[in-house]
Every structure is written in C-alpha cells, then in structure tokens.
Amino acid sequence: MPAPARADSVRNEQWQLGALNAVAAWQYSTGSGVTVAILDSGVDATHPDLAGQVLPGIDLVDGSTDGRVDPVGHGTTVAALIAGKRDADGVVGIAPDARILPVRVLDKQNRYDDASVVAKGLRWAVDHGAQVVNLSLGGVTQSDLLASAIEYAAARDVVVIACTGNIAQTTGADLRVWYPARKPGVVAVTGLRNSSSPGQTWLDRPAGDELWPGALTGPETVLSAPAASLVGARPGGYWRVQGTSFAAPLVTATAALVRARLPQLDAANVINHLIATASDLGPPGRDDRYGFGLVDPLAAVTTKLPEVAGNPLTDVRSLAQPATGGQPNAGSGGVPGAAGPAGAGNQATDAANPVAEPEKTAANRPDRRVAAVTVAGVLGPPMLALGLLLTAVYADRRGYLRRYRRSPRHLR
C-alpha cells in the first residue's frame, strides 16, 4: 500500500485521534514533563514530527549510535504515535509533549536474538529516568532475565506496557500472548481494526467483532487500542502500518498523560486509571479478547478513583472496579513471518486479505472455575467460600466471574 505523499494529508488520516478523543484529553494533559522509554529499533530524532522530542539514549545492538538513529523505521513509528509534535501537519502523538528516551535493542531485521539485551535495555531506561516504558516487541519464549528486569522497573515506580503480538509473526501453533506482554503486571495491549466511517465515532458503530484479525489475544490481555489502517512516521517520510506494535504506544501515551496530569500517582495507580476507565468491549468487564476494553485517554485523566495499594494486575487486594469507560467520544516494520522474537508490526498489506484468526477451541480455552478454586485454596478458608461463590455465579453463564477476575495467569 503506497505511503502518503504529503505530510499535510497525514493528519486527516489519523483515525485514532478521534477514536481516542485525543483533542479533548489535551485540554487536561499533553504528557509534558514525562519521559517515555522506547525499546525498539532506535528512533529517528531528525524526523520533523519528532525533532526536539527525543533525548539521547543508547544502542545495545552494535553501539554505533545513541539510539537516535533508526535503520528500520519501526521505532520511529512507535515514537511518533506516542509523542509526535502537535503542529500543523504530520503525525501527532497522543502525548505530544512527552519526551522520548530511545533504547535500541532490535537489529536491522527488526529482531532480537537474546532477551538479555532487552532486559539490559529496560534496566538502563529505568536508571536513566523513564517513567513509562513501551515494549512493541516479544516472542513466545519466557525469559527469566527479562522477568527480573520488569520486576526491577515495577519496584522503581515505572509503568511497563507491551504488545500482545501478531499471528503472522508467530511460528508454529503456539498462539499465546507474547512474552513479555504475558508477564503478570505488564499492561498487555491487543489491537483493534478501524470500523468507523466518515462522520461516525469509533464507539458509535454497531456492535461487532472489533479485534484486528492479525492480533494475538488471550487471558493476559489488559487493554485494546487501534492497530490497523494507521499512518506512521518513518525516516524520510510516512507509511501505512498495522500491528499490535502500534496499538501499544497509544496506551503508553495515555499512561504518560496520566503521569503528567496526576504526578502524585504511583505506577500501580496509573495502571488502575488505565483499566478502570477503559471503554468496555465484548462481554461485561475484562475478557480474553479485549481485556478491560478500549483505552480512554480523556476518562483516564479526568476520572477520580480511590487509590489502590498495589498493581491491580497482580495484587488481589487491589482489584480495580470493572471497566466502565468514560462518555462516548464527542466528535469525530516488523518482518512478516520472521521467526523468533521481533517487533510486532509491519507495513500494511492488502486489507482485503487479512491474516485469519485461529479458531478458539475447548483445548486452549482456560478453565476459570478451576482457577477460582485454586486461588481460594492458596489464600485460605475465607477465600475458599468466595471462590465457590464466584464459581457458582459463572455457572449461570452471565460472565460475572470473568468481570471480577483481575490477575492474569502466565500460561506455560
């Protein structure tokens, strides 16, 4: 699909701005003062949409740059979706006044062969001022080193957001949510297709299956965001992109808006604002396809919530309320098929031939009743009764158990 020829045509094609009600959210926060680390292929700091937005970073691939050069374009696209400047044309980010800290961990094939490089990059970003981290990358294999780095970030009040991955870039039959997105505590973001039409806001459309067909999803999914028909910045211009790589930065940018608007909140409460204000999709509450629903930047920065004591994605003592969302919107690189860990996105292919989504079967559907009893057994007799009650509620097939089950499981 040809890239847009002119920067002034790009702004009109950024459907995610209307879908997420970005202009209204900017009345309360633009991400000013927040540093967002992007672990990716580097970021082109000379791109007109990013000039002056990108801090010196680090190159952990070959050490040839300070992270502000991008031989692939993937990281530049991610960066502009987060913090593209709010000027007359080109790509504008959801948090246009945030600052980008680039950490190059993906090679010229948009891949990493060793998760320890990503782990090292995450620790470096945390130690150099990152408040939010975007990981538009992953693979099927768990890494203890990367898990440790994520825990290091959480202990230092950093929000970590990752994409759930793409079917086309997953080898074999293992279609689980990618790692690190499936690490408990990480905000795992899946992707939505563009189902709006001119004059219609995204949430005004008739109910239906809004998942982008190429997106991986599962019980670890936390939030959803636009992932298809997006126009992205790249070195030398623009291109059309699709993938969960480009959904994750929209949530990352929303976290930056919250951190700028409510600087007193710790990482756990920033995450709580993201999930408790999401616009619900699918069955009521959290579900395996959409998580808590579509991220809602305006609601996230304007809704008052009671504070939680710990990350609601991991701490059963601090369960967020079921996602209800804000008011309806008012107004309007990766390498496909590449084996191994990779950036989760690519230049858009023919939309008439989307990647088919795998059929959901009983063999890969988690048994929630067993999960409820297991948790109760771990937490003691008082919780056993609660677990049995929730199991009974689920038996009536109205979905309430799924609504109140907050802690994602790591599938092995």
Disulfide bonds with the S-S distance in Angstrom:
none
